[in-house]
Amino acid sequence: MKKYIFISGISTGIGFVLAKALSTEFTIIGTLRAKPDKQSFISEILDLIPIYMDLNNGESITHSLQEFLSENPEIKLFALINNAGIAVPGPIIELPIADLERQMRVNLTSQIQIIQLLFPRLQQGESRIINISSVSGLFASPFLGAYAASKFALEGITDALRRELMLLGIKVILIEPGPLKTLIWSKNLGVTDQFPNSIFKKYLGKANDIILATESSALPVEKIIAPILHALKHTKPKNRYLIHRHPLLIRILTKFIPSQWVDKLVVKNLNSQKKKFRPI
Ligand SMILES: NC(=O)c1ccc[n+]([C@@H]2O[C@H](COP(=O)([O-])OP(=O)(O)OC[C@H]3O[C@@H](n4cnc5c(N)ncnc54)[C@H](OP(=O)(O)O)[C@@H]3O)[C@@H](O)[C@H]2O)c1
């Protein structure tokens, strides 16, 4: 009998690629913001039960999941993959608080709300919860502070959750991708227009170029599949899977070099003519 895997945010990017790849072996319960049209790309996901919800709206999440659970009392979940997310850029001192709240709501609170609502359907001793974090959960780049805050918080709460659920035999895993080619990059093109009077105008002016450069050097999104399969199938999955072109560099930057040195490197990058103020 096929096992069920829940994945949030399957319309594009990582969520879509995972849903498509895993649907040959598992039944995917996937979240979408709205119903796609009949000819949609969604038909590429072989075995899909779609659920509709807005992750920026707690009531929408509760309503959709409770309806799904009551209509499908027999479904048990093998795995829950918290994938959906947004990146809200901007200088921290100028970022509207509503934007900060939306960032935290979509990337953190909604993930925990989903875990709480679906927890009764996870199978003790077998199931896995996989949270998609980021290298931004290990290293905070300037002008991406809100996004980093959401991912650092996700890392912290996932560590605590893993240690709690170990007591019940449920494994909890973090995936930490660096740049992967998805729409998350192009969604932020034009971001500087939101801060026309910024005191960081000189730096924000380079944002579009940097986003395009990062996107073009990003790894293919399919690189996420093998680590996820390992996390799903291995009897002893790792706590964290770092997916990056230069994993050693990330480890050195985040764990071994004094942070004063890293700060100097970041500022040097910001002031250089290279389109590369995001060091990782
Ligand atoms: N791509 C990277 O380089 C990268 C690197 C590190 C970590 N990540 C993480 O990977 C995850 C997936 O990102 P991605 O790159 O695949 O981005 P993406 O292509 O933009 O996909 C994001 C998904 O989240 C959904 N979503 C966003 N806001 C939502 C909302 N309010 N309600 C419902 N659904 C919502 C989107 O649905 P809509 O289509 O309806 O907006 C989409 O399905 C995120 O958590 C991201 O932080 C990505």
The ligand as an SDF file (V2000), in Angstrom:
LIG
                    3D

 48 52  0  0  0  0  0  0  0  0999 V2000
   15.2460   28.3500   -3.9490 N   0  0  0  0  0  0  0  0  0  0  0  0
   16.2310   28.5610   -3.0950 C   0  0  0  0  0  0  0  0  0  0  0  0
   17.3110   28.9990   -3.4790 O   0  0  0  0  0  0  0  0  0  0  0  0
   16.0320   28.2270   -1.6480 C   0  0  0  0  0  0  0  0  0  0  0  0
   17.1800   28.1850   -0.8380 C   0  0  0  0  0  0  0  0  0  0  0  0
   17.0260   27.8950    0.5160 C   0  0  0  0  0  0  0  0  0  0  0  0
   15.7660   27.6310    1.0360 C   0  0  0  0  0  0  0  0  0  0  0  0
   14.6690   27.6800    0.2280 N   0  0  0  0  0  0  0  0  0  0  0  0
   13.3680   27.4120    0.8490 C   0  0  0  0  0  0  0  0  0  0  0  0
   12.6790   26.4500    0.0910 O   0  0  0  0  0  0  0  0  0  0  0  0
   11.2700   26.6190    0.2530 C   0  0  0  0  0  0  0  0  0  0  0  0
   10.6020   26.6170   -1.1240 C   0  0  0  0  0  0  0  0  0  0  0  0
   11.1140   27.7200   -1.8560 O   0  0  0  0  0  0  0  0  0  0  0  0
   11.2230   27.7350   -3.4400 P   0  0  0  0  0  0  0  0  0  0  0  0
   12.5830   28.1850   -3.7680 O   0  0  0  0  0  0  0  0  0  0  0  0
   10.6990   26.4760   -4.0360 O   0  0  0  0  0  0  0  0  0  0  0  0
   10.2610   28.9730   -3.7560 O   0  0  0  0  0  0  0  0  0  0  0  0
    9.0070   29.1640   -4.7230 P   0  0  0  0  0  0  0  0  0  0  0  0
    9.2690   28.5520   -6.0510 O   0  0  0  0  0  0  0  0  0  0  0  0
    8.7130   30.6070   -4.6340 O   0  0  0  0  0  0  0  0  0  0  0  0
    7.8560   28.2940   -4.0200 O   0  0  0  0  0  0  0  0  0  0  0  0
    7.2870   28.6860   -2.8060 C   0  0  0  0  0  0  0  0  0  0  0  0
    6.0240   27.9090   -2.5600 C   0  0  0  0  0  0  0  0  0  0  0  0
    5.4190   28.3880   -1.3400 O   0  0  0  0  0  0  0  0  0  0  0  0
    4.0730   28.7590   -1.6180 C   0  0  0  0  0  0  0  0  0  0  0  0
    3.6130   29.8770   -0.7960 N   0  0  0  0  0  0  0  0  0  0  0  0
    4.2680   31.0260   -0.5270 C   0  0  0  0  0  0  0  0  0  0  0  0
    3.4890   31.8310    0.2160 N   0  0  0  0  0  0  0  0  0  0  0  0
    2.3080   31.1850    0.3990 C   0  0  0  0  0  0  0  0  0  0  0  0
    1.0970   31.5030    1.0630 C   0  0  0  0  0  0  0  0  0  0  0  0
    0.9120   32.6600    1.7280 N   0  0  0  0  0  0  0  0  0  0  0  0
    0.0880   30.5960    1.0410 N   0  0  0  0  0  0  0  0  0  0  0  0
    0.2430   29.4240    0.3890 C   0  0  0  0  0  0  0  0  0  0  0  0
    1.3500   29.0560   -0.2760 N   0  0  0  0  0  0  0  0  0  0  0  0
    2.3820   29.9380   -0.2630 C   0  0  0  0  0  0  0  0  0  0  0  0
    4.0860   29.2000   -3.0780 C   0  0  0  0  0  0  0  0  0  0  0  0
    2.7760   29.2160   -3.5780 O   0  0  0  0  0  0  0  0  0  0  0  0
    2.3350   30.3500   -4.6770 P   0  0  0  0  0  0  0  0  0  0  0  0
    2.8440   29.8530   -5.9820 O   0  0  0  0  0  0  0  0  0  0  0  0
    0.8580   30.3750   -4.5670 O   0  0  0  0  0  0  0  0  0  0  0  0
    2.9840   31.6360   -4.2360 O   0  0  0  0  0  0  0  0  0  0  0  0
    4.9900   28.1090   -3.6670 C   0  0  0  0  0  0  0  0  0  0  0  0
    4.2610   26.9240   -3.8600 O   0  0  0  0  0  0  0  0  0  0  0  0
   11.0990   27.9220    1.0370 C   0  0  0  0  0  0  0  0  0  0  0  0
   10.8640   27.6300    2.3880 O   0  0  0  0  0  0  0  0  0  0  0  0
   12.4440   28.6110    0.8790 C   0  0  0  0  0  0  0  0  0  0  0  0
   12.7340   29.4750    1.9520 O   0  0  0  0  0  0  0  0  0  0  0  0
   14.7820   27.9750   -1.1000 C   0  0  0  0  0  0  0  0  0  0  0  0
  1  2  1  0
  2  3  2  0
  2  4  1  0
  4  5  1  0
  4 48  2  0
  5  6  2  0
  6  7  1  0
  7  8  2  0
  8  9  1  0
  8 48  1  0
  9 10  1  0
  9 46  1  0
 10 11  1  0
 11 12  1  0
 11 44  1  0
 12 13  1  0
 13 14  1  0
 14 15  2  0
 14 16  1  0
 14 17  1  0
 17 18  1  0
 18 19  2  0
 18 20  1  0
 18 21  1  0
 21 22  1  0
 22 23  1  0
 23 24  1  0
 23 42  1  0
 24 25  1  0
 25 26  1  0
 25 36  1  0
 26 27  1  0
 26 35  1  0
 27 28  2  0
 28 29  1  0
 29 30  1  0
 29 35  2  0
 30 31  1  0
 30 32  2  0
 32 33  1  0
 33 34  2  0
 34 35  1  0
 36 37  1  0
 36 42  1  0
 37 38  1  0
 38 39  2  0
 38 40  1  0
 38 41  1  0
 42 43  1  0
 44 45  1  0
 44 46  1  0
 46 47  1  0
M  CHG  2   8   1  16  -1
M  END
$$$$
